[in-house]
């Protein structure tokens, strides 16, 4: 879930997203009430980047980020459910 899904959803809604940076796509989703805040998604991406790459000099930060994962999974699931319900309702699937 992310760039590809967000873009496809906005295109199906006939939003003009041509050449938009990803942050502006997030703001469009926020405006449509599909994301509470664009910064939430940015935070999720930061956590993913921190835990998926090994930086030996940032072990303490990685441990902190790993401890955040259960809450981040809940946020991700909530976003997925919101997108799914919106798509079903709006596009009559």
N, CA, C and O of each residue as an XYZ file, in Angstrom:
372
protein
N       0.864     -1.164      0.000
C       0.000      0.000      0.000
C       0.908      1.223      0.000
O       1.955      1.231      0.647
N       0.518      2.199     -0.693
C       1.326      3.404     -0.729
C       1.154      4.126     -2.039
O       0.035      4.335     -2.508
N       2.256      4.500     -2.621
C       2.261      5.342     -3.812
C       1.356      4.798     -4.917
O       0.526      5.527     -5.458
N       1.515      3.536     -5.243
C       0.748      2.969     -6.354
C      -0.755      2.947     -6.057
O      -1.565      3.377     -6.879
N      -1.112      2.449     -4.892
C      -2.523      2.361     -4.526
C      -3.146      3.750     -4.405
O      -4.248      3.986     -4.901
N      -2.448      4.655     -3.753
C      -2.973      6.003     -3.577
C      -3.204      6.674     -4.925
O      -4.241      7.300     -5.147
N      -2.241      6.540     -5.815
C      -2.380      7.151     -7.141
C      -3.541      6.533     -7.916
O      -4.314      7.249     -8.552
N      -3.664      5.214     -7.867
C      -4.742      4.552     -8.598
C      -6.105      4.975     -8.072
O      -7.028      5.210     -8.852
N      -6.234      5.072     -6.762
C      -7.497      5.496     -6.178
C      -7.844      6.918     -6.609
O      -8.977      7.193     -7.003
N      -6.881      7.808     -6.536
C      -7.139      9.199     -6.933
C      -7.446      9.314     -8.421
O      -8.273     10.133     -8.822
N      -6.792      8.505     -9.237
C      -7.104      8.509    -10.673
C      -8.517      8.016    -10.922
O      -9.214      8.566    -11.775
N      -8.961      6.990    -10.198
C     -10.332      6.495    -10.359
C     -11.345      7.551     -9.927
O     -12.475      7.577    -10.416
N     -10.931      8.417     -9.010
C     -11.800      9.507     -8.569
C     -11.678     10.732     -9.465
O     -12.278     11.775     -9.204
N     -10.885     10.586    -10.532
C     -10.653     11.627    -11.528
C     -10.020     12.883    -10.928
O     -10.301     14.005    -11.349
N      -9.166     12.664     -9.944
C      -8.376     13.756     -9.380
C      -7.184     14.003    -10.290
O      -6.602     13.065    -10.836
N      -6.831     15.246    -10.447
C      -5.672     15.597    -11.266
C      -4.413     15.437    -10.414
O      -4.120     16.262     -9.548
N      -3.677     14.360    -10.681
C      -2.464     14.096     -9.894
C      -1.219     14.016    -10.773
O      -0.139     13.653    -10.308
N      -1.383     14.352    -12.029
C      -0.247     14.288    -12.949
C       0.905     15.139    -12.421
O       0.727     16.312    -12.093
N       2.054     14.547    -12.346
C       3.291     15.222    -11.945
C       3.285     15.764    -10.512
O       4.111     16.607    -10.164
N       2.352     15.280     -9.682
C       2.340     15.738     -8.294
C       3.386     14.986     -7.482
O       3.556     13.780     -7.658
N       4.079     15.679     -6.605
C       4.961     14.968     -5.684
C       4.115     14.136     -4.709
O       2.939     14.428     -4.491
N       4.718     13.114     -4.138
C       3.984     12.201     -3.268
C       3.341     12.929     -2.092
O       2.230     12.579     -1.693
N       3.999     13.914     -1.539
C       3.431     14.634     -0.398
C       2.121     15.310     -0.777
O       1.211     15.378      0.049
N       2.002     15.809     -1.998
C       0.755     16.430     -2.441
C      -0.344     15.394     -2.644
O      -1.523     15.693     -2.457
N       0.035     14.191     -3.023
C      -0.931     13.091     -3.113
C      -1.469     12.777     -1.724
O      -2.664     12.542     -1.547
N      -0.570     12.775     -0.742
C      -1.005     12.551      0.639
C      -1.962     13.649      1.096
O      -2.951     13.371      1.775
N      -1.671     14.892      0.725
C      -2.564     15.998      1.101
C      -3.939     15.854      0.449
O      -4.950     16.196      1.064
N      -3.988     15.355     -0.782
C      -5.281     15.114     -1.436
C      -6.060     14.050     -0.679
O      -7.266     14.185     -0.475
N      -5.371     12.991     -0.260
C      -6.030     11.938      0.518
C      -6.528     12.487      1.853
O      -7.601     12.111      2.327
N      -5.754     13.362      2.443
C      -6.163     14.006      3.693
C      -7.416     14.850      3.459
O      -8.352     14.811      4.259
N      -7.433     15.599      2.383
C      -8.583     16.450      2.056
C      -9.848     15.616      1.839
O     -10.948     16.051      2.178
N      -9.686     14.419      1.276
C     -10.812     13.515      1.056
C     -11.157     12.718      2.314
O     -12.049     11.870      2.293
N     -10.454     12.993      3.395
C     -10.652     12.314      4.679
C     -10.293     10.823      4.623
O     -10.854     10.007      5.354
N      -9.360     10.495      3.751
C      -8.882      9.111      3.664
C      -7.642      8.899      4.526
O      -7.310      7.766      4.876
N      -6.977      9.964      4.860
C      -5.895      9.962      5.841
C      -6.237     11.030      6.867
O      -6.720     12.106      6.514
N      -5.986     10.730      8.143
C      -6.209     11.762      9.158
C      -5.266     12.932      8.906
O      -5.679     14.091      8.884
N      -3.992     12.604      8.719
C      -2.987     13.619      8.435
C      -1.907     13.018      7.550
O      -1.509     11.868      7.736
N      -1.440     13.793      6.599
C      -0.371     13.330      5.704
C       0.863     12.936      6.497
O       1.577     12.004      6.125
N       1.111     13.642      7.585
C       2.305     13.343      8.377
C       2.248     11.951      9.007
O       3.289     11.379      9.330
N       1.034     11.395      9.186
C       0.924     10.028      9.704
C       1.566      9.029      8.744
O       2.284      8.120      9.160
N       1.295      9.214      7.456
C       1.876      8.304      6.465
C       3.392      8.488      6.392
O       4.132      7.514      6.258
N       3.841      9.708      6.479
C       5.278      9.982      6.460
C       5.945      9.303      7.657
O       7.037      8.748      7.533
N       5.291      9.349      8.801
C       5.810      8.689      9.999
C       5.871      7.174      9.811
O       6.844      6.534     10.210
N       4.837      6.608      9.209
C       4.834      5.164      8.925
C       5.997      4.788      8.004
O       6.668      3.780      8.221
N       6.223      5.592      6.996
C       7.333      5.323      6.069
C       8.684      5.427      6.768
O       9.591      4.640      6.499
N       8.814      6.400      7.662
C      10.071      6.563      8.398
C      10.336      5.343      9.279
O      11.460      4.845      9.340
N       9.300      4.870      9.955
C       9.459      3.681     10.788
C       9.862      2.488      9.932
O      10.762      1.731     10.296
N       9.196      2.321      8.799
C       9.540      1.224      7.899
C      10.987      1.322      7.450
O      11.708      0.324      7.458
N      11.410      2.496      7.065
C      12.788      2.672      6.595
C      13.797      2.370      7.693
O      14.833      1.756      7.438
N      13.500      2.796      8.895
C      14.431      2.586     10.000
C      14.579      1.106     10.337
O      15.691      0.627     10.562
N      13.465      0.382     10.373
C      13.551     -1.023     10.780
C      13.934     -1.957      9.639
O      14.366     -3.082      9.889
N      13.788     -1.517      8.398
C      14.095     -2.408      7.285
C      15.528     -2.282      6.778
O      15.971     -3.091      5.963
N      16.247     -1.283      7.250
C      17.642     -1.111      6.860
C      18.512     -1.221      8.097
O      18.142     -0.768      9.179
N      19.637     -1.812      7.924
C      20.530     -2.020      9.057
C      21.598     -0.936      9.099
O      22.457     -0.842      8.222
N      21.518     -0.129     10.138
C      22.505      0.920     10.369
C      23.164      0.634     11.718
O      22.572      0.920     12.759
N      24.368      0.080     11.723
C      24.980     -0.331     12.987
C      25.166      0.802     13.984
O      25.202      0.556     15.189
N      25.282      2.021     13.517
C      25.501      3.150     14.415
C      24.188      3.756     14.909
O      24.217      4.732     15.658
N      23.033      3.204     14.510
C      21.731      3.685     14.961
C      20.927      2.597     15.664
O      19.700      2.570     15.564
N      21.602      1.706     16.370
C      20.913      0.586     17.021
C      19.841      1.057     18.000
O      18.749      0.491     18.032
N      20.134      2.077     18.792
C      19.155      2.563     19.770
C      17.901      3.084     19.081
O      16.785      2.852     19.547
N      18.089      3.778     17.987
C      16.942      4.298     17.230
C      16.144      3.147     16.645
O      14.914      3.171     16.663
N      16.847      2.123     16.117
C      16.140      0.975     15.561
C      15.324      0.259     16.629
O      14.203     -0.173     16.362
N      15.863      0.130     17.819
C      15.129     -0.517     18.907
C      13.878      0.290     19.249
O      12.805     -0.281     19.448
N      14.011      1.604     19.316
C      12.850      2.460     19.580
C      11.784      2.276     18.498
O      10.597      2.144     18.797
N      12.219      2.270     17.254
C      11.279      2.118     16.134
C      10.625      0.735     16.145
O       9.435      0.618     15.853
N      11.376     -0.303     16.473
C      10.800     -1.645     16.565
C       9.710     -1.697     17.633
O       8.701     -2.382     17.463
N       9.913     -0.983     18.717
C       8.912     -0.947     19.779
C       7.643     -0.212     19.341
O       6.578     -0.410     19.926
N       7.752      0.627     18.324
C       6.590      1.349     17.800
C       5.758      0.502     16.836
O       4.611      0.843     16.546
N       6.320     -0.588     16.342
C       5.667     -1.356     15.280
C       4.238     -1.808     15.595
O       3.375     -1.677     14.726
N       3.943     -2.328     16.779
C       2.542     -2.738     17.007
C       1.550     -1.604     16.789
O       0.504     -1.818     16.175
N       1.847     -0.420     17.268
C       0.960      0.728     17.051
C       0.909      1.148     15.597
O      -0.140      1.558     15.099
N       2.043      1.046     14.914
C       2.085      1.433     13.503
C       1.278      0.456     12.653
O       0.646      0.855     11.676
N       1.298     -0.821     13.023
C       0.496     -1.816     12.307
C      -0.981     -1.491     12.454
O      -1.743     -1.611     11.494
N      -1.391     -1.081     13.644
C      -2.789     -0.697     13.858
C      -3.169      0.505     12.993
O      -4.251      0.533     12.408
N      -2.286      1.491     12.912
C      -2.544      2.662     12.064
C      -2.665      2.262     10.600
O      -3.556      2.730      9.891
N      -1.766      1.394     10.157
C      -1.771      0.934      8.778
C      -3.057      0.170      8.463
O      -3.654      0.359      7.403
N      -3.474     -0.679      9.377
C      -4.719     -1.437      9.187
C      -5.916     -0.494      9.124
O      -6.823     -0.698      8.317
N      -5.926      0.532      9.964
C      -7.034      1.487      9.956
C      -7.093      2.252      8.632
O      -8.175      2.495      8.097
N      -5.941      2.621      8.116
C      -5.896      3.315      6.822
C      -6.417      2.389      5.730
O      -7.203      2.809      4.880
N      -5.985      1.140      5.750
C      -6.433      0.161      4.747
C      -7.950      0.004      4.797
O      -8.608      0.027      3.757
N      -8.501     -0.153      5.976
C      -9.948     -0.329      6.120
C     -10.684      0.915      5.616
O     -11.697      0.799      4.926
N     -10.183      2.088      5.956
C     -10.821      3.332      5.500
C     -10.806      3.425      3.978
O     -11.814      3.779      3.367
N      -9.664      3.108      3.364
C      -9.566      3.139      1.897
C     -10.505      2.116      1.261
O     -11.179      2.407      0.273
N     -10.542      0.929      1.834
C     -11.398     -0.133      1.302
C     -12.870      0.257      1.388
O     -13.605      0.129      0.409
N     -13.302      0.729      2.550
C     -14.701      1.118      2.719
C     -15.074      2.288      1.813
O     -16.162      2.311      1.236
N     -14.182      3.246      1.691
C     -14.434      4.388      0.825
C     -14.583      3.929     -0.625
O     -15.488      4.360     -1.341
N     -13.681      3.054     -1.036
C     -13.715      2.567     -2.417
C     -15.003      1.801     -2.693
O     -15.637      2.000     -3.730
N     -15.386      0.935     -1.778
C     -16.626      0.167     -1.953
C     -17.822      1.103     -2.034
O     -18.681      0.947     -2.901
N     -17.876      2.065     -1.138
C     -19.021      2.988     -1.112
C     -19.024      3.931     -2.307
O     -20.043      4.088     -2.978
N     -17.896      4.549     -2.568
C     -17.814      5.589     -3.606
C     -17.871      5.023     -5.021
O     -18.487      5.615     -5.908
N     -17.239      3.896     -5.226
C     -17.181      3.334     -6.572
C     -18.167      2.192     -6.787
O     -18.149      1.533     -7.826
N     -19.012      1.968     -5.816
C     -20.062      0.950     -5.910
C     -19.552     -0.430     -6.241
O     -20.099     -1.106     -7.112
N     -18.520     -0.848     -5.563
C     -17.992     -2.207     -5.776
C     -18.759     -3.190     -4.930
O     -18.473     -4.387     -4.961
